[in-house]
Amino acid sequence: MNKRVSMLFTIAAVAVMGATLFGSTYTQTQISGQSLDISKMDVNVIEQIHQMGGLQLVMPQAFAETDCGALESSGRTVVEFNLTGESVELPIMGGKTYNAMTFSGQVPGPTLRVTQGDVVKMTLTIPDDEVTGHGNDMHASQMSASNFESVNPGETSQYCYIAESAGVFKYHCSGVKLIGMDQHVLSGMYGIAIVDPANGYKKLMVEKTSGSGELDRKFYDADALEFQLQYNQLYLTPEGNYDAGAMFMHHNTATVVNGMQFGYVPNMAHNLLVNGDVKKNIFVAQPWNGIEHKQYQSQLLFVENDQHVRLFIENHGNEPVFFHIVGEILDRVTQGNRVQSGATETWLLGGSQNMIVDLVFDEPGAYAAVNHDYAAIYTGAATVFVAGDPFGLNPVLVEKGVIPAPVASYAYALGNPSDAVPPMGANSIAHPAINIHGLYTDEVASEMQASGDYVALWEVIPVVAEILTS
C-alpha cells in the first residue's frame, strides 16, 4: 500500500472515530461510507468510547513563549489567575440538588479579565480530598494542549501565556489525559476570560429616524454598563448525577444561564414592590422566590434608559444559542475584535462560541433575554432586564425613605446580581451596587459577604419590606 492510500485510510478512520465520539451521526456528505447513528449503537460500546478518556496529543511544542519565568520578566503586565478544582453539591430548580464539579466553588468559574498583550499566570490546585483530577483548557491562550493536562488530587499545576487576541474566550476542564471530560464540563467546570482590546472599546453608533423618516445617527461613549451571560445545559439522572447517555442523545435536563435555571427573574421582593403582595408573582416562572434561598434567590438585571450596555456572552453547551432580547434590537454584535452585525434581532452562537453585544434600551420596560429555542426558554433560559422605572416605583420608594431621590434604575436601590457582573475593565461603568447572587457554595457566599463589597439582599429585603408595609 503506498503512502498516499495509507494516509487516506488513516484520515477516514479518524473521521469515523470523530463522528462516534463527538456527534450523533456522520453523514454521507462528509465522508463516503455508512452513516453512524449513536441512538442505534450498543450501550456498552458507547460506554467504552466514553471511558477511553480525553486526547493524548503527540506534537511539537508550540512556538509561543510559555515559560512563566521568561514572561514574568518580559515587562508585560502579569495577571495571576488562581483556581481550585472542587466537586460539591449545588441546588437545582424544584428543591433538589445535583453533584457539581466547580472551579473555586462556583458555577460558572471566576471570570478572568485582562487587557490584550497581558501575561496570564494560571495556577490550578486540586485539594487532597478531591475525588478526581481536573485540568484547565484556556481558549484565550495559543499554546500546546499538553499544558492543559489533568492535575491529580493534592497537586498544583501552573502555566503562563500572552493574551494576544481581544474578545471573549471559554475556559473549561481539560480533556487531556482525563476520562469523561464531558462530565466535568457539563457538571459546571467552565468559565470565561475577557480580553479587552489594547486600545479600548469603540463608541456605539445607533441609527434612529425623525418624524420625516430621515436617519439620525446617535453616538454613545465607549464606556458601558456591563453584564456576562454564560449558557449551558445539565444532563442529570433523577439522583442528580451526570447522565452521559442523555448527553449523547441531546436530551438535556435543564438549560442554565450562569449555572441556574430562571436565575434572573423576579422574586418575592419584586412581587411586593410591584403588586403589593409577596405571593402574587409577576412572572410566569419564579422558582427562587423566598429569602431562604439566600445567594440563590433570583434577581433582576437593572439598567438605565438611553445607557450604553455591553453584554459578554458565551455558549458553553452542546445546543445552539439563538440570542434574542424580546422588545429590543441588538445594536452591535462583535466576535473577536470584528463587528459582525448591526441592528439585528437575533444572533446564533454554536457550542464554544461567544460574542459581545452592545445595545441601548430606549424605553422603560421589562425585557426578556432568551435563547430563542422554545425548549430552551421553557427549561430555564429566560433572563429579565428592567430598564428605567417602568413600574413607577420612584415616588413610593422616595416617600417610604428607601431612596433619597428618584433614580435612573432600580440598581441604585437593589443592586445587580454579582454572577452577572464581570470584573471591571477597559471602558466599564461601575454598577451602583452589587448583590450576592449565583451558584456559589455557602463558603464562597460567606467570603463575599465578609468582604463588604457586596449586598446580602436576604438581610436587606425584610427591612425594606417592613418599611414598605408600614
Disulfide bonds with the S-S distance in Angstrom:
Cys68-Cys160 2.06
